[in-house]
């Protein structure tokens, strides 16, 4: 599946590469599972509403989430660490 990163999500991903390898491994594991299983991935996926309607979230850890949606053969990643825009 082709991955399309929103700017903020890519910046968050780069942050994890430098700051926390354990979290980065978890993110990569979730992304790989989304490739294989779609919305039935690990991380307790939840369908979002409101401003993020159409997107889903998967838990990276207690605080952080990956926010994504699948469009055809494309995985669009909107957030990769913050909890629905929280910093």
C-alpha positions as CSV (number, residue, x, y, z in Angstrom):
1,X,0.0,0.0,0.0
2,X,1.4,3.4,-0.9
3,X,1.8,5.8,2.0
4,X,0.9,9.5,1.8
5,X,2.0,11.5,4.8
6,X,0.5,14.8,5.9
7,X,3.2,17.3,6.8
8,X,2.5,17.2,10.5
9,X,2.5,13.4,10.6
10,X,5.8,13.2,8.8
11,X,7.4,15.7,11.2
12,X,6.1,13.6,14.1
13,X,7.5,10.5,12.5
14,X,10.9,12.1,12.1
15,X,10.8,13.2,15.8
16,X,10.3,9.6,16.9
17,X,13.2,8.5,14.7
18,X,15.5,10.8,16.7
19,X,13.9,10.6,20.1
20,X,12.4,7.2,20.9
21,X,13.3,4.1,19.0
22,X,10.8,1.9,21.0
23,X,7.9,4.2,19.9
24,X,9.2,4.2,16.3
25,X,9.2,0.4,16.3
26,X,5.6,0.4,17.5
27,X,4.6,2.9,14.8
28,X,6.3,0.8,12.1
29,X,4.6,-2.4,13.4
30,X,1.2,-0.7,13.3
31,X,1.8,0.7,9.8
32,X,2.8,-2.8,8.6
33,X,-0.3,-4.3,10.1
34,X,-2.5,-1.7,8.4
35,X,-0.9,-2.7,5.1
36,X,-1.9,-6.3,5.8
37,X,-5.2,-6.0,7.7
38,X,-6.6,-2.6,6.9
39,X,-8.9,-1.2,9.6
40,X,-8.6,-4.5,11.5
41,X,-5.1,-3.6,12.6
42,X,-3.4,-3.7,16.0
43,X,-3.7,-0.7,18.3
44,X,-7.4,-0.9,19.0
45,X,-8.5,1.0,15.9
46,X,-11.4,3.4,16.3
47,X,-13.4,5.2,13.7
48,X,-13.2,9.0,14.3
49,X,-15.9,11.7,13.9
50,X,-16.1,15.4,13.8
51,X,-13.2,17.2,12.0
52,X,-11.6,13.8,11.5
53,X,-14.6,12.0,10.1
54,X,-13.5,9.4,7.6
55,X,-10.3,8.8,9.5
56,X,-9.4,6.1,12.0
57,X,-7.0,6.0,14.9
58,X,-4.8,3.3,16.3
59,X,-3.0,3.4,19.6
60,X,0.7,3.7,19.6
61,X,0.8,3.9,23.4
62,X,-1.3,5.3,26.3
63,X,-1.0,8.9,25.0
64,X,-0.2,8.8,21.3
65,X,-2.2,7.7,18.2
66,X,-1.7,7.2,14.5
67,X,-4.6,8.8,12.6
68,X,-5.1,7.4,9.1
69,X,-7.5,6.4,6.4
70,X,-7.3,4.0,3.5
71,X,-8.4,5.2,0.1
72,X,-8.1,2.6,-2.6
73,X,-4.5,1.3,-2.4
74,X,-3.3,4.4,-0.6
75,X,-2.7,4.8,3.2
76,X,-3.1,8.4,4.2
77,X,-1.4,9.2,7.5
78,X,-2.7,12.5,9.1
79,X,-1.1,12.2,12.6
80,X,1.6,10.1,14.0
81,X,2.0,10.8,17.7
82,X,-0.2,13.5,19.0
83,X,-3.6,12.6,20.4
84,X,-6.0,14.1,17.8
85,X,-4.0,17.4,17.6
86,X,-3.0,17.7,21.2
87,X,0.6,18.7,21.9
